[in-house]
Amino acid sequence: MTGKEKNIRRMDREERRRLRKQGHEDGPLLPAPGMEEVGRYFNAGNFEAAGEILEEILSVDPKNFEGNFGLGLVRAAEGKAAMAVSFFKTAAAVRPRDAEAHFNLGLALFQTGEPEEAAAAYRRSIEIAPNAATWLNLGILYQDTGDLAAAASYAKAIDINPRQAQAHNNLGNVRAQAGDREGAIRSYETALEIDPGNAAARSQLNAARARTIQGWHLPMLADTARNDAYEKAITQAVKKKKGAHVLDIGTGSGLLAMMAARAGAETVTACEINIPLADIARQVVSENGFADQITVIGKSSEKLVVGKDMARPADIIVSEIVDVGLLREGVLTTLSHAVQTLAAKGAEMIPASAEILAVLVEAPALRRVNPLSEISGFDLSAFDVFRDPGYRKIFLANQEHKLLSRPFPVAAFDFRTFRPGDPNHFDTLELEAEILEDGAAQAVVFWFELRLDEETVISTSPASGKTHWGQAIQFLDTDIPVCKGDRQAVTALLGIQEISFFLPVGKKTN
């Protein structure tokens, strides 16, 4: 069976009955002698016997509609699509208003790799008698050829037969390919409501849901040290403020919001910009018995309005919207906005502040592909266009490396008082690193210390043990030789959501 044979959708008995009723305007069908016997053989899978009778009919009457149509079905069932095309063409020519003949001609043409002719046959069938099976197969054809009309064809099939699980499933595939994850999920869910045993829809729904959240969500939830630190800080803050209203920004699974509710917060507003994630968070909150305390809102915190989305300003603002390098998720602008527009006077921030620290390293194994040049004797430098020269995540302990300097401070932020300036402006920070080992500085590894409150600090330092964040690494354009005892100049460019480093060649600060 070919791939196309697996994809096509044949009509069921009821669809054939309806189509034959509305799709024959050339006069009544008069069964040829022996057709009942053909039907018995065909349904029993004895295609050879059915074919012999049909060939005998055609030997007497080559233009017999039933003979050509039936032999087309037999050859198609035998996997002989090219032969089936010939018989279906004759049948369609004999009865040009027979929708089923054009439908099956379209199936056979699609299987023989003639999509344009197949589409024309499907469209002719639809002109005669619009039906869900033909619209579905036209959608399959369009999807196979990369035509955006596939979605509209599946929608037409669903309009005619809303209970057609395959049409919903295939529409989900088209939506997923177009980047409409929410629409894809809805389509897969509908397919499964109709056909709970549909393995393809189940698999694709699981994949679509997994793509809805970024890959770090599950490792983050498994980070016990992170969870315990947040719960400690949240509990202490809630205990200090009777009747506290807590705002959880970027609630994700709803975990931090539920920690606040369990600690005794009177009300919790949890916002999440990812709508499918917000829907699941709402379900999680309800299943854990906190639906009366926690309100989950599917929007960005910067779209929240006090008096509309939240009854009053927040006494405590909780967030965990930091990436491996601290800044790329927009923590600075988000928390500044929250402090100014969503917080009560003197509101507590968790986290309250953060600091970025860095170290110079030699990392010879990773250096071979940062930037890309020669691999196994081949010049792959052109492939370097796909490498992000900025920072990325790394677990330094898992990589071959040498620490060349002491950790040095880069930047510190107090989320309670920080106010962003021009989003396009970068501050130039002149730093220095005390060199501890001779070597070639190839990269800057950096991390953050997140101060949740006066007592609780989360560090993502390589020395602090494994966290789900890991560390950030940015490779330098060229190797910079350094010697023990040097004080190497380091320049950082710091923006609202980005940070980058370079070492002035030959510049020491001692």
CORFENZI-V233886 format. One record per run of one state. SS is the DSSP state (@ for helix, = for strand, . for the rest). FROM is the first residue (numbers start at 1). TO is the last residue. If there is no record, write none. Layout:
SS_FROM_TO + SS_FROM_TO
//
This chain:
._1_2 + @_3_7 + ._8_12 + @_13_22 + ._23_34 + @_35_43 + ._44_46 + @_47_60 + ._61_64 + @_65_77 + ._78_80 + @_81_94 + ._95_98 + @_99_111 + ._112_114 + @_115_128 + ._129_131 + @_132_144 + ._145_149 + @_150_160 + ._161_164 + @_165_177 + ._178_180 + @_181_194 + ._195_198 + @_199_212 + ._213_215 + @_216_221 + ._222_223 + @_224_240 + ._241_244 + =_245_249 + ._250_254 + @_255_263 + ._264_266 + =_267_271 + ._272_274 + @_275_287 + ._288_293 + =_294_297 + ._298_300 + @_301_303 + ._304_305 + =_306_306 + ._307_309 + =_310_310 + ._311_313 + =_314_319 + ._320_330 + @_331_341 + ._342_342 + =_343_350 + ._351_352 + =_353_362 + ._363_363 + @_364_367 + ._368_368 + =_369_369 + ._370_371 + =_372_372 + ._373_373 + =_374_375 + ._376_377 + =_378_379 + ._380_380 + @_381_386 + ._387_391 + =_392_394 + ._395_395 + @_396_398 + ._399_401 + =_402_403 + ._404_404 + =_405_405 + ._406_407 + =_408_414 + ._415_426 + =_427_435 + ._436_438 + =_439_451 + ._452_456 + =_457_459 + ._460_461 + @_462_464 + ._465_470 + =_471_482 + ._483_486 + =_487_494 + ._495_498 + =_499_502 + ._503_507 + =_508_508 + ._509_510
//
